[in-house]
Amino acid sequence: MTKLDWIRIKANYELVIDNLLDLSHTSYLHDGLLGNQDMVDAEITVEQVGDAVVVGRRSMNSTIPGLFAIQMPGHPRVDKWNTIRWTAPGNLLLRSGVHEPAPTPRPAPDITASIS
């Protein structure tokens, strides 16, 4: 079962959107926890799906970041993916995950469909 939740942030919503749509920031601002130096170089995709903008970021065979190491102990290297969907003006859906390195990239979960 997926838990949907919210966070209250005292900032202009446009700054939050700018921050979250730039998925590369995790390698710098959340170094060691959500990202790391291995994840600076990544495959990035941007597409418009209906009224939404979907940004994807995939890092292959990278050192596992701390938060994910807790969930996958004994896996020093992983493929990591992040996908964020923005529907203006202020709806964001972020999904992130890791899996064992694969010879060919596994698809990230599809977040282009409507959420009900």
Residue frames as qw, qx, qy, qz and C-alpha x, y, z in Angstrom:
[[0.000, 0.890, 0.457, 0.000, 0.00, 0.00, 0.00],
 [0.416, 0.368, -0.005, 0.832, 1.35, 3.41, -0.95],
 [0.255, -0.724, -0.429, 0.476, 1.19, 6.20, 1.60],
 [0.284, 0.643, 0.211, 0.679, 0.58, 9.62, 0.11],
 [0.445, -0.642, -0.347, 0.519, 1.56, 12.53, 2.32],
 [0.253, 0.871, 0.114, 0.405, 2.42, 16.23, 2.24],
 [0.575, -0.235, -0.226, 0.750, 5.04, 18.63, 3.56],
 [0.014, 0.972, 0.235, -0.003, 4.40, 22.28, 4.49],
 [0.632, 0.004, 0.055, 0.773, 7.23, 24.56, 3.32],
 [0.029, -0.895, -0.216, 0.390, 7.38, 28.29, 4.03],
 [0.282, -0.320, 0.491, 0.760, 8.62, 29.36, 0.61],
 [0.520, 0.466, -0.168, -0.695, 7.24, 30.52, -2.70],
 [0.868, 0.133, 0.464, -0.116, 5.89, 27.41, -4.41],
 [0.671, 0.724, -0.159, -0.018, 7.75, 28.33, -7.64],
 [0.003, -0.723, 0.676, -0.143, 11.10, 27.96, -5.83],
 [0.667, -0.185, 0.692, -0.205, 10.10, 24.52, -4.57],
 [0.841, 0.478, 0.222, -0.118, 9.11, 23.46, -8.09],
 [0.413, 0.809, -0.416, 0.044, 12.41, 24.75, -9.54],
 [0.289, -0.573, 0.743, -0.189, 14.32, 22.84, -6.86],
 [0.728, -0.018, 0.656, -0.196, 12.49, 19.56, -7.28],
 [0.789, 0.596, 0.069, -0.131, 12.44, 19.53, -11.09],
 [0.339, 0.734, -0.576, 0.118, 16.26, 19.76, -11.00],
 [0.958, -0.268, -0.067, -0.074, 16.87, 16.18, -9.87],
 [0.686, 0.405, -0.374, 0.475, 20.64, 16.66, -10.11],
 [0.201, -0.735, 0.306, -0.571, 20.60, 18.59, -6.82],
 [0.897, -0.416, 0.024, -0.147, 20.48, 15.36, -4.78],
 [0.858, 0.200, -0.201, 0.428, 24.09, 14.54, -5.72],
 [0.300, 0.467, -0.261, 0.790, 25.24, 17.83, -4.18],
 [0.364, -0.506, 0.186, -0.760, 22.74, 18.92, -1.53],
 [0.871, -0.305, 0.166, -0.347, 21.90, 15.46, -0.23],
 [0.496, 0.533, -0.681, 0.078, 25.36, 13.90, -0.74],
 [0.074, 0.230, -0.899, 0.365, 25.62, 10.60, 1.08],
 [0.432, 0.173, 0.645, -0.606, 21.92, 10.41, 1.93],
 [0.686, 0.539, 0.361, -0.331, 20.03, 10.52, -1.40],
 [0.708, 0.693, -0.084, 0.103, 22.88, 10.88, -3.89],
 [0.655, -0.553, 0.290, 0.425, 26.65, 11.03, -4.24],
 [0.015, -0.667, 0.474, 0.575, 29.50, 11.91, -6.61],
 [0.307, 0.007, 0.896, 0.321, 28.95, 8.71, -8.63],
 [0.283, 0.628, 0.723, -0.046, 25.49, 9.99, -9.54],
 [0.018, 0.641, -0.077, -0.764, 26.55, 13.35, -11.00],
 [0.208, 0.257, -0.681, -0.653, 26.72, 11.90, -14.52],
 [0.434, 0.271, 0.797, -0.322, 23.28, 10.56, -15.37],
 [0.059, 0.317, 0.725, 0.608, 20.84, 9.99, -18.17],
 [0.165, 0.373, 0.397, -0.822, 18.21, 12.74, -18.06],
 [0.072, 0.415, 0.757, 0.499, 14.86, 12.80, -19.82],
 [0.182, 0.347, 0.309, -0.867, 12.27, 15.59, -20.03],
 [0.019, -0.285, -0.787, -0.547, 8.91, 15.20, -21.67],
 [0.412, 0.017, 0.180, -0.893, 5.50, 16.80, -21.73],
 [0.096, -0.237, -0.961, -0.105, 2.67, 14.35, -21.11],
 [0.139, -0.768, -0.608, -0.144, -0.67, 16.08, -21.53],
 [0.138, -0.932, -0.024, -0.335, -0.65, 18.99, -19.09],
 [0.738, -0.637, 0.168, 0.149, 2.27, 17.60, -17.08],
 [0.372, 0.744, -0.546, 0.100, 6.05, 17.84, -17.35],
 [0.953, -0.291, 0.073, 0.026, 7.88, 14.63, -16.47],
 [0.190, 0.792, -0.569, 0.116, 11.60, 14.67, -15.66],
 [0.983, -0.176, -0.034, 0.034, 13.61, 11.47, -15.24],
 [0.066, 0.791, -0.596, 0.122, 17.15, 10.88, -14.04],
 [0.995, -0.090, -0.029, -0.012, 18.95, 7.53, -14.06],
 [0.051, -0.767, 0.637, -0.057, 22.41, 6.75, -12.66],
 [0.943, 0.128, -0.289, -0.102, 23.89, 3.40, -13.57],
 [0.862, -0.016, -0.345, 0.371, 26.17, 1.21, -11.43],
 [0.016, 0.724, -0.247, 0.644, 26.72, 3.87, -8.76],
 [0.221, 0.048, -0.771, 0.595, 27.69, 3.68, -5.11],
 [0.328, -0.621, -0.689, -0.179, 24.49, 3.21, -3.13],
 [0.095, -0.564, 0.181, -0.800, 23.40, 6.33, -1.19],
 [0.022, -0.170, 0.775, -0.609, 22.86, 6.05, 2.57],
 [0.615, 0.051, 0.292, -0.731, 19.06, 6.03, 2.68],
 [0.841, 0.256, -0.312, -0.359, 18.86, 3.27, 0.10],
 [0.374, 0.365, -0.817, 0.242, 21.71, 1.32, 1.74],
 [0.384, -0.132, 0.656, -0.637, 19.45, 0.93, 4.77],
 [0.797, 0.234, 0.146, -0.537, 16.81, -0.66, 2.54],
 [0.905, 0.374, -0.203, -0.016, 19.27, -2.81, 0.55],
 [0.447, -0.734, 0.509, 0.051, 22.12, -3.81, 2.88],
 [0.699, -0.169, 0.641, 0.270, 24.97, -5.67, 1.21],
 [0.601, 0.632, 0.391, 0.296, 24.50, -3.95, -2.17],
 [0.409, -0.506, 0.060, 0.757, 27.43, -1.54, -2.58],
 [0.010, 0.193, -0.444, -0.875, 26.50, -0.56, -6.17],
 [0.379, 0.534, 0.708, -0.264, 23.08, 0.07, -7.69],
 [0.102, 0.371, 0.483, 0.787, 21.21, 1.57, -10.58],
 [0.005, -0.479, -0.532, 0.698, 19.22, 4.55, -9.24],
 [0.069, 0.477, 0.564, 0.670, 16.24, 6.28, -10.82],
 [0.056, 0.441, 0.428, -0.787, 14.25, 9.40, -9.98],
 [0.058, 0.446, 0.635, 0.628, 11.12, 10.54, -11.77],
 [0.034, 0.423, 0.450, -0.786, 9.13, 13.67, -11.00],
 [0.108, 0.550, 0.676, 0.479, 5.86, 14.74, -12.54],
 [0.030, -0.316, -0.261, 0.912, 4.78, 18.38, -12.34],
 [0.065, 0.642, 0.669, 0.368, 1.25, 19.42, -13.17],
 [0.104, 0.189, -0.118, 0.969, 0.97, 23.21, -12.98],
 [0.106, 0.880, -0.275, 0.371, 0.59, 25.17, -10.94],
 [0.189, -0.655, 0.618, -0.392, 1.77, 23.19, -7.92],
 [0.943, -0.152, 0.197, -0.221, 1.19, 19.44, -8.03],
 [0.246, 0.632, -0.734, -0.018, 4.35, 17.32, -7.85],
 [0.970, -0.167, 0.111, -0.140, 4.77, 13.56, -7.70],
 [0.145, 0.711, -0.687, 0.037, 8.30, 12.28, -7.00],
 [0.987, -0.126, 0.074, -0.067, 9.30, 8.65, -7.16],
 [0.150, 0.747, -0.644, 0.074, 12.78, 7.36, -6.51],
 [0.948, -0.213, 0.206, -0.118, 14.34, 3.94, -6.19],
 [0.026, 0.640, -0.753, -0.149, 17.32, 1.67, -6.64],
 [0.982, 0.048, 0.108, -0.150, 17.88, -1.86, -7.85],
 [0.720, -0.321, 0.467, 0.401, 20.86, -4.11, -8.45],
 [0.117, 0.591, -0.467, -0.647, 22.92, -3.03, -11.47],
 [0.792, 0.354, 0.485, -0.113, 21.50, -4.58, -14.62],
 [0.510, -0.033, 0.548, 0.663, 23.19, -5.19, -17.99],
 [0.028, 0.446, 0.470, 0.761, 20.35, -3.24, -19.62],
 [0.153, -0.099, 0.356, -0.916, 18.43, -0.48, -17.81],
 [0.019, -0.474, -0.874, 0.105, 15.16, -1.50, -16.21],
 [0.068, -0.607, -0.343, -0.713, 12.26, 0.85, -16.80],
 [0.041, -0.018, 0.524, -0.851, 11.33, 3.23, -14.00],
 [0.166, 0.521, 0.802, -0.240, 7.71, 3.03, -12.84],
 [0.104, 0.473, 0.486, 0.727, 5.31, 4.92, -15.11],
 [0.087, -0.521, -0.513, 0.677, 4.04, 8.11, -13.47],
 [0.036, 0.003, -0.390, -0.920, 2.61, 9.61, -16.62],
 [0.280, -0.481, -0.766, -0.322, -0.87, 8.24, -15.97],
 [0.353, -0.602, 0.014, -0.716, -3.40, 10.12, -13.87],
 [0.174, 0.033, -0.843, 0.508, -3.51, 9.42, -10.17],
 [0.506, -0.484, -0.411, -0.584, -6.87, 8.64, -8.69]]
